[in-house]
């Protein structure tokens, strides 16, 4: 995922300040396999942590069932059962669940980590989505629901906080499938309670009745309404008031709240919000068809369309400028070896200088236009559109149809123009050696202008077929351009450094935590930094060996030892506690390190003995 996975979904996206008891308990269970980086957020239904997958060195999110709910055996069993059911889902618009685990009094699942923000955070930050984005989001969530319903999984809590917008692509990704609600009924730990989000739940769910896929479609309609208008379709001063209104009130039609919404899309959303499930769309697949008819799939946002127009013009000018620069350079080289009349050294030198002047001026012009396009890309980024929005737009249907028409009539004409251009260029170069300043000036002008026009025609023909400039903008060059344009735009929430091995990251954190200890404790545990470096080196040696179960087990043991030391130092920095745990873990880590050193030395000795004698 970009990894599949930043800002992991949660009702409260801000990290909890400092380490918590749940973090300590979970880290001890997963040490060696996952290294917890920080808490991302918590709510009544779970605590979400950002972590590293030690084996794959990728970011993941771990959702822990709150201890207050985990002690209820029935609730815990349902949590695990439904998490495992959701883990069967595999869809690009659904956050993948990698594993579901139970350990003692802990129940949790590991899922992909999405670099982005929730829909609620996006609307809070920038207001309602554009029409195009709202239609696309609704369509992508409907795809996800169709996939889930096909596997007999009902979400039961579709809401803006459970929909992530991936930062790089804008893709809508749904999380918490089948987990936030238990069978659509009351909580196992609190019979009679209705668990969910009143603003987005269906009337039958609010009434405590059994739900099916049409309940999810009601919630999706409420989410689409929110994404388009910035408010829920039915609201109130309290949860009880909202639930009561769900059973009695039909929401104001979407088109009456936002007049620029396409009528077909507004009608599709309004049908989702029907109080009677029988009046809603029968399935998510049929909703997708209705959304497509609203034209959501082919629309290009106005800022992106403006950028494409600018990019198209820049591509033409850059191609012309680079063509002129290249041709002038070649002609300048040819001029140095051309036969010239005796005593005409000054005239030829002047021609060479003019060619070089054209070379540098055209190259400079190309550079200026690229810088201007970077500025345009920067404005596009500030508007919330990145390379991921430009790339599919370049392949949009309207543009492709226009290019096909241009390409169909250009081939024969281009061949004829190239032939005439070659003849004209040769004739112009011949005039450079003719007597008379006016004739030579004419030859110089023709030798530059004619081939430039030919190159322009060839490039235009290739660009009409989706050629060089379109490929550059769609590929790595376009991605680099947008990365360069994003410099200095301000801090954006992003992943912590995940490129380095987990053992290296842990050793760095240990050094920081150790340096923050009071002087007496640094003296008491003075051997810790050296031991941490030793464990890091051993982890690197084990990581470089041929993978096998024994090596993997020892690598996990080394990382787990570093984790235990980190947790001990975190406790010491958080509260004034007994240092006995740290002393014991230091002794255990030292014995583990000695054992691994001995085994590594023994393995090296065996390889040395088996090595053929030269």
C-alpha positions in Angstrom: 0.0 0.0 0.0 1.6 4.0 -0.5 1.7 1.5 1.4 -2.0 0.9 1.7 -1.4 2.7 3.9 -1.6 7.9 7.0 -4.1 9.4 9.1 -5.9 6.2 10.1 -9.6 6.4 10.4 -11.0 7.4 13.7 -13.6 9.6 15.3 -10.9 11.5 17.1 -8.0 11.8 14.7 -5.6 13.6 17.1 -3.0 11.4 18.8 -3.4 10.7 22.4 -0.8 12.6 24.4 1.9 10.3 25.6 2.0 6.5 26.1 -1.0 4.9 27.6 -1.6 1.6 29.5 -3.2 0.1 26.4 -0.1 0.9 24.4 2.1 -0.9 26.9 -0.1 -3.9 27.1 -0.5 -4.2 23.3 3.2 -3.6 22.6 4.2 -6.5 25.0 1.9 -8.8 23.1 3.1 -7.9 19.6 6.7 -7.2 20.3 9.0 -8.6 17.6 6.2 -8.6 15.0 4.9 -5.0 15.3 6.5 -1.9 16.7 4.0 0.6 17.9 4.9 4.2 16.9 2.1 6.1 18.5 -1.6 6.2 19.3 -3.7 7.8 16.5 -7.0 8.2 18.3 -9.7 6.5 20.4 -13.4 6.2 20.7 -16.0 4.1 22.3 -15.5 1.3 19.8 -11.7 1.0 19.6 -8.2 2.5 20.1 -6.2 2.8 16.9 -2.3 2.7 16.9 0.2 3.4 14.1 2.7 0.6 14.1 5.5 -0.9 12.0 5.3 -4.4 10.5 8.8 -5.7 11.5 8.9 -8.4 8.9 7.7 -6.3 5.9 8.9 -2.9 7.2 5.7 -1.2 6.3 3.2 0.9 8.3 0.1 -0.7 9.6 -2.7 0.3 12.0 -3.8 -1.8 14.9 -7.3 -1.4 16.3 -7.7 -2.6 19.9 -11.0 -3.4 21.4 -11.3 -1.2 24.5 -10.7 -3.2 27.7 -14.1 -2.2 29.1 -15.7 -4.0 26.1 -13.1 -6.8 25.9 -14.1 -8.2 29.3 -17.5 -9.0 28.0 -17.1 -12.5 26.5 -20.1 -12.3 24.2 -19.2 -8.9 22.8 -15.5 -9.9 22.4 -16.5 -13.1 20.5 -18.7 -11.1 18.1 -15.9 -8.5 17.6 -13.5 -11.2 16.6 -16.0 -13.1 14.5 -17.0 -10.1 12.5 -13.5 -8.8 12.2 -12.6 -12.2 10.6 -15.6 -11.9 8.3 -14.4 -8.4 7.2 -10.9 -9.8 6.7 -12.3 -11.8 3.8 -13.0 -8.6 1.9 -10.5 -7.6 -0.7 -11.4 -4.4 -2.6 -9.4 -1.3 -3.6 -12.0 0.9 -1.8 -11.9 -1.1 1.5 -9.1 -0.9 4.1 -7.6 -4.4 4.2 -7.5 -6.4 7.5 -4.3 -8.4 7.7 -4.9 -10.4 10.9 -7.3 -10.7 13.8 -5.8 -11.8 17.1 -6.7 -12.5 20.8 -4.2 -12.6 23.6 -5.3 -13.0 27.2 -7.5 -10.0 27.8 -6.7 -8.3 24.5 -8.6 -8.5 21.2 -7.4 -6.5 18.2 -6.9 -6.6 14.4 -4.2 -5.3 12.2 -5.2 -3.4 9.1 -3.7 -1.3 6.3 -2.6 2.2 7.1 -4.0 4.9 4.8 -2.1 8.1 4.1 -5.0 10.6 4.1 -7.8 12.1 6.1 -11.4 11.2 6.9 -14.2 12.7 5.0 -15.4 14.6 8.1 -11.9 16.1 8.5 -11.8 17.0 4.8 -15.1 18.9 4.9 -14.2 20.6 8.2 -11.0 21.8 6.6 -12.2 22.8 3.1 -16.0 22.8 3.2 -18.3 20.7 1.0 -16.7 18.7 -1.8 -16.9 19.8 -5.4 -19.7 18.1 -7.3 -17.3 15.9 -9.2 -15.5 14.8 -6.1 -18.8 14.1 -4.2 -20.1 12.0 -7.1 -16.8 10.1 -7.4 -16.7 9.5 -3.6 -20.3 8.2 -3.6 -19.6 5.9 -6.5 -16.4 4.4 -4.9 -18.1 3.8 -1.5 -21.0 2.2 -3.4 -18.5 -0.1 -5.1 -17.1 -1.1 -1.7 -20.6 -1.7 -0.3 -21.5 -3.9 -3.3 -18.4 -6.0 -2.7 -19.1 -6.3 1.0 -22.8 -7.1 0.6 -21.8 -9.8 -1.9 -19.9 -11.5 0.9 -22.8 -11.1 3.3 -21.0 -8.4 5.3 -23.2 -5.4 6.3 -21.2 -2.3 7.5 -23.8 -0.9 9.9 -21.8 2.3 10.5 -21.2 4.1 7.2 -20.3 7.6 8.2 -17.8 10.4 7.2 -15.4 9.3 10.0 -15.3 5.8 8.5 -14.4 7.0 5.0 -10.8 7.9 4.2 -9.7 10.1 1.3 -6.2 8.8 0.3 -3.8 11.8 0.1 -2.1 10.9 -3.2 -5.0 9.6 -5.2 -8.1 11.1 -3.6 -9.5 7.5 -3.6 -12.3 6.9 -1.0 -11.5 4.0 1.2 -14.0 2.5 3.7 -12.9 1.2 7.1 -14.5 -0.7 10.0 -16.5 -3.1 7.9 -18.9 -5.2 10.0 -17.2 -4.2 13.2 -18.8 -1.0 14.6 -22.2 -2.6 15.0 -23.0 -6.1 16.2 -25.7 -7.8 14.1 -27.5 -4.5 13.9 -28.9 -5.0 17.4 -28.1 -3.9 20.9 -24.8 -4.0 22.5 -23.8 -7.2 24.2 -22.4 -5.2 27.1 -25.4 -2.9 27.4 -28.6 -4.6 26.3 -31.1 -2.1 24.8 -28.5 0.4 23.7 -28.3 1.4 20.0 -24.7 1.5 18.9 -23.9 3.7 15.8 -24.0 7.3 14.7 -27.5 8.7 14.8 -26.9 11.3 12.1 -26.1 8.6 9.5 -27.9 5.5 10.6 -31.1 4.3 8.8 -34.5 4.6 10.4 -34.8 0.8 10.9 -31.4 0.8 12.6 -32.5 3.7 14.8 -35.6 1.7 15.7 -33.5 -1.3 16.8 -34.8 -3.5 13.9 -32.8 -6.0 11.8 -30.9 -4.4 9.0 -29.7 -5.5 5.6 -27.7 -3.9 2.7 -30.4 -1.2 2.2 -29.5 0.2 5.6 -26.0 0.8 4.4 -27.4 2.5 1.3 -29.4 4.9 3.5 -26.2 5.7 5.4 -24.3 6.2 2.1 -27.0 8.6 1.0 -26.5 10.6 4.2 -22.8 10.6 3.7 -23.2 11.8 0.1 -25.6 14.5 1.4 -23.0 15.6 3.9 -20.1 15.6 1.4 -22.1 17.7 -1.0 -23.7 20.2 1.5 -21.5 20.0 4.6 -24.4 19.0 6.8 -26.2 15.8 7.7 -29.7 15.3 6.1 -31.3 15.0 9.5 -29.9 16.6 12.6 -30.9 17.6 16.1 -29.8 18.8 19.5 -29.3 15.3 20.9 -29.0 11.7 19.8 -32.5 11.0 21.0 -33.9 13.9 19.0 -32.1 12.8 15.9 -33.3 9.2 16.3 -36.9 10.3 16.8 -36.8 12.5 13.7 -35.4 9.6 11.6 -38.6 7.8 12.1 -40.8 10.8 11.2 -39.0 13.2 8.9 -38.0 13.0 5.3 -34.8 14.9 4.5 -35.0 18.1 2.4 -34.2 17.1 -1.2 -30.5 17.5 -2.0 -31.2 19.7 -5.0 -33.1 22.2 -2.8 -30.0 22.6 -0.6 -27.4 22.8 -3.4 -28.8 23.8 -6.7 -25.7 23.0 -8.9 -26.0 19.2 -8.2 -26.9 17.2 -11.3 -30.5 16.2 -11.1 -29.8 12.5 -11.6 -27.3 12.4 -8.8 -29.6 14.3 -6.5 -32.4 11.9 -7.3 -30.1 8.9 -6.6 -29.1 10.3 -3.2 -32.7 11.2 -2.3 -33.8 7.7 -3.1 -31.1 6.3 -0.7 -32.7 8.4 2.0 -36.2 7.0 1.7 -37.5 6.0 5.2 -39.0 2.8 3.8 -36.2 0.3 2.8 -38.4 -0.9 0.0 -38.3 2.5 -1.6 -34.5 2.7 -1.7 -32.2 1.2 -4.3 -32.5 -2.6 -4.1 -28.7 -3.0 -4.2 -25.4 -1.1 -4.2 -24.8 -2.2 -7.8 -28.0 -0.5 -9.0 -26.9 2.7 -7.2 -23.6 2.6 -9.0 -25.4 2.4 -12.3 -27.5 5.4 -11.3 -24.5 7.4 -10.3 -22.7 6.7 -13.6 -25.7 8.0 -15.4 -25.2 11.3 -13.5 -21.9 11.7 -15.4 -19.6 11.4 -12.4 -17.0 9.2 -13.9 -16.0 11.4 -16.8 -16.1 14.9 -15.3 -12.9 16.9 -14.7 -12.8 19.5 -11.9 -12.4 23.0 -13.2 -9.0 23.7 -11.6 -7.6 20.5 -13.2 -9.1 21.4 -16.5 -7.4 24.8 -16.4 -4.1 23.1 -15.6 -4.5 20.8 -18.5 -5.1 23.7 -20.9 -2.0 25.5 -19.6 0.1 22.2 -19.7 -1.0 21.6 -23.3 0.2 25.1 -24.4 3.4 24.7 -22.4 4.0 21.4 -24.1 3.7 22.9 -27.5 6.0 25.8 -26.6 8.6 23.7 -24.9 8.7 21.3 -27.8 9.2 24.2 -30.2 11.9 25.8 -28.1 13.8 22.6 -27.5 13.5 21.8 -31.2 14.9 25.2 -32.2 17.7 24.9 -29.6 18.7 21.4 -30.8 18.7 22.4 -34.5 20.7 25.6 -33.8 23.3 23.6 -32.0 23.6 21.2 -34.8 23.9 24.0 -37.4 26.5 25.8 -35.3 28.6 22.6 -35.3 28.1 22.2 -39.1 29.0 25.9 -39.7 32.5 25.3 -38.1 33.3 22.7 -40.8 31.6 24.3 -43.8 33.8 25.5 -46.6 34.0 29.2 -46.7 35.6 31.8 -49.0 39.1 33.1 -48.1 38.9 36.0 -45.7 35.3 35.3 -44.7 36.2 34.1 -41.2 34.3 37.0 -39.5 31.1 36.2 -41.4 31.1 32.5 -40.6 32.0 33.3 -36.9 29.0 35.7 -36.8 26.7 32.9 -38.1 28.0 30.5 -35.4 27.4 33.1 -32.7 23.9 33.7 -34.0 23.2 29.9 -33.9 24.5 29.7 -30.4 22.4 32.7 -29.4 19.3 30.9 -30.7 20.3 27.8 -28.8 20.6 29.4 -25.4 17.6 31.7 -25.8 15.3 28.9 -26.8 16.6 26.7 -24.0 16.0 29.5 -21.6 12.5 30.0 -23.0 11.7 26.3 -22.4 13.0 26.6 -18.9 10.9 29.7 -18.2 7.7 27.9 -19.4 8.5 24.9 -17.3 8.9 27.1 -14.2 5.6 28.7 -15.0 3.9 25.3 -15.3 5.4 24.5 -11.9 3.8 27.6 -10.5 0.5 26.5 -12.0 0.9 23.0 -10.5 1.6 24.6 -7.1 -1.7 26.5 -7.3 -3.4 23.2 -8.2 -1.9 21.6 -5.2 -3.2 24.5 -3.0 -6.6 23.8 -4.4 -6.4 20.2 -3.2 -5.6 18.5 -6.5 -2.3 16.6 -7.0 -0.7 14.5 -9.8 -3.2 11.7 -9.1 -6.0 14.0 -10.2 -4.1 15.2 -13.3 -3.1 11.8 -14.6 -6.6 10.3 -15.1 -7.8 13.6 -16.5 -5.1 13.4 -19.2 -6.7 10.2 -20.3 -10.2 11.6 -20.1 -12.7 10.6 -22.7 -13.3 14.1 -24.1 -9.6 14.7 -24.6 -9.1 11.3 -26.2 -11.9 11.8 -28.7 -10.5 15.2 -29.7 -7.0 13.8 -30.1 -8.3 10.9 -32.2 -9.9 13.4 -34.7 -6.7 15.4 -34.9 -4.5 12.3 -35.4 -6.8 10.8 -38.1 -6.1 13.7 -40.5 -2.5 14.5 -39.7 -0.4 11.6 -40.9 -0.2 12.1 -44.7 0.0 15.9 -44.3 2.9 15.5 -41.8 4.9 13.3 -44.1 4.6 15.9 -47.0 5.5 18.8 -44.7 8.6 17.0 -43.4 9.8 16.3 -47.0 9.3 20.0 -47.9 10.9 21.1 -44.7 14.0 19.0 -45.3 14.3 20.4 -48.9 13.9 24.0 -47.6 16.5 23.5 -44.8 19.1 22.1 -47.3 18.5 25.1 -49.6 18.8 27.6 -46.7 22.1 26.0 -45.6 23.4 26.3 -49.2 22.6 30.1 -49.1 24.9 30.5 -46.1 27.8 30.1 -48.4 26.5 32.4 -51.1 27.9 36.0 -51.5 25.9 38.9 -50.2 24.9 39.7 -46.6 21.2 39.7 -47.4 21.4 36.2 -49.0 23.3 34.8 -46.1 20.8 36.4 -43.6 18.0 34.8 -45.6 19.8 31.4 -45.4 20.4 31.8 -41.7 16.8 32.6 -41.0 15.5 29.8 -43.2 17.9 27.3 -41.7 16.5 27.9 -38.2 12.8 28.6 -38.9 12.0 25.9 -41.5 13.3 22.9 -39.4 11.7 24.4 -36.3 8.3 24.4 -38.1 8.9 20.8 -39.2 9.8 19.7 -35.7 6.7 21.5 -34.4 4.5 19.7 -36.9 6.0 16.3 -36.0 5.6 16.9 -32.2 2.1 18.1 -32.7 1.2 15.0 -34.6 2.8 12.8 -31.9 1.1 14.7 -29.1 -2.2 14.3 -30.9 -1.7 10.5 -30.5 -1.1 10.8 -26.8 2.6 11.0 -27.4 5.7 12.4 -25.6 4.2 15.3 -23.6 1.2 13.4 -22.3 3.4 10.5 -21.4 5.8 12.8 -19.6 3.0 14.4 -17.5 1.4 11.0 -16.7 4.7 9.4 -15.7 7.6 10.0 -13.4 8.4 13.4 -14.8 4.9 14.6 -13.9 5.1 13.1 -10.4 8.5 14.8 -9.9 7.1 18.1 -11.1 4.3 18.0 -8.5 6.7 17.0 -5.8 8.9 20.0 -6.7 5.8 22.3 -6.8 4.8 21.1 -3.3 8.0 22.3 -1.6 7.3 25.0 1.0 3.6 24.6 1.0 3.7 24.0 4.8 3.6 21.0 7.1 1.3 18.2 6.0 0.4 15.3 8.1 2.6 12.4 6.9 3.9 9.1 7.9 6.9 8.9 10.2 10.1 7.7 8.6 9.3 4.1 7.7 12.2 3.6 5.3 14.7 2.5 8.0 14.6 -0.9 9.6 12.6 -1.1 12.8 15.6 -2.1 14.9 17.4 1.1 13.8 14.3 3.2 14.6 14.0 1.6 18.0 17.7 2.1 18.8 17.4 5.8 17.9 14.4 6.2 20.2 16.2 4.4 23.0 19.0 6.9 22.7 16.6 9.8 22.9 14.7 8.3 25.9 18.0 7.4 27.7 19.3 10.9 27.3 16.2 12.3 28.9 16.6 10.2 32.1 17.9 11.9 35.3 21.6 11.7 35.8 21.5 9.0 38.6 19.4 6.7 36.4 21.7 7.2 33.4 24.6 6.2 35.6 22.7 3.2 37.0 21.8 1.9 33.5 24.9 3.2 31.7 25.3 -0.1 29.8 22.0 0.4 28.0 23.1 2.5 25.0 26.0 0.1 24.1 23.7 -2.9 24.5 21.1 -1.2 22.2 23.8 -0.6 19.5 24.9 -4.3 19.9 21.3 -5.5 19.4 20.8 -3.3 16.4 24.0 -4.7 14.8 22.9 -8.2 15.4 19.5 -7.5 13.9 21.2 -6.2 10.8 23.3 -9.3 10.5 20.3 -11.6 11.0 18.3 -9.6 8.4 21.0 -10.0 5.8 21.1 -13.8 6.2 19.0 -16.2 4.1 15.5 -16.2 5.5 14.6 -19.3 7.4 12.3 -20.0 10.5 15.2 -20.0 12.9 16.7 -16.7 11.6 13.3 -15.1 11.6 12.6 -16.2 15.2 15.9 -14.8 16.4 15.4 -11.5 14.5 12.0 -11.2 16.2 13.6 -11.9 19.6 16.2 -9.1 19.1 13.5 -6.6 18.0 11.3 -7.7 21.0 14.2 -7.1 23.4 14.7 -3.5 22.0 10.9 -3.0 22.4 11.0 -4.1 26.0 13.8 -1.7 26.8 11.8 1.1 25.0 8.7 0.4 27.0 10.7 0.4 30.3 12.2 3.8 29.4 8.8 5.1 28.4 7.4 4.1 31.8 10.3 5.8 33.6 9.8 9.0 31.6 6.0 9.0 32.2 6.0 8.3 36.0 8.3 7.7 38.9 8.2 3.8 39.0 10.4 1.1 40.3 13.3 0.3 38.0 13.1 -3.4 38.5 11.5 -4.1 35.2 14.2 -2.3 33.3 16.9 -4.2 35.3 15.3 -7.5 34.4 14.8 -6.6 30.8 18.4 -5.4 30.5 19.7 -8.8 31.9 17.4 -10.7 29.5 18.6 -8.6 26.5 22.2 -9.0 27.5 21.8 -12.8 27.7 20.0 -12.9 24.4 22.7 -10.8 22.8 25.5 -13.0 24.1 23.6 -16.1 22.8 23.2 -14.6 19.4 26.8 -13.5 19.2 27.9 -17.1 20.2 25.7 -18.6 17.5 26.8 -16.1 14.8 30.4 -16.9 15.7 29.8 -20.6 15.6 28.0 -20.3 12.2 30.9 -18.3 10.8 33.4 -20.9 12.1 31.4 -23.7 10.4 31.4 -21.7 7.1 35.1 -21.1 7.4 35.8 -24.8 7.9 33.6 -25.8 5.0 35.2 -23.2 2.7 37.4 -24.9 0.0 41.1 -24.7 0.6 42.6 -22.4 -2.1 
